[in-house]
Amino acid sequence: MKTAHDIIIKPIITESSMNNMALKKYTFKVDKDANKIEIGKAIEQLFGVKVDKVNTMNVRGREKRVGANKGFTPSWKKAIVTLKPDSKGIEFFENMN
């Protein structure tokens, strides 16, 4: 059984993810094997909020080159979590502004 800390790897802090905070949408890097239900429960458990919807996407690794050697960065999974309108915000993101 995976714990909530195993499912949610880290928050993603970008300009577009900060703009989505006004819509109560928060972006996280998650475990590749986690499904939407597990991600939603992990967010509720970790931050004490109510999750309305979870959107996930698989991000393909980018090609990197060092000298003549070519390789790829690892692929990963991203989740955009939408909170219910009556839910409070996630304090970690609120302090970023």
ABEGO torsion letter per residue (X at the ends): XBBAAAABABBBBBAAAAAAAAAGBBBBBBBAABBAAAAAAAAAAAAGBBBABBBBBBBBBBBBBBEABBBBBBBBBBBBBBBBAABBBBAAAAAAX
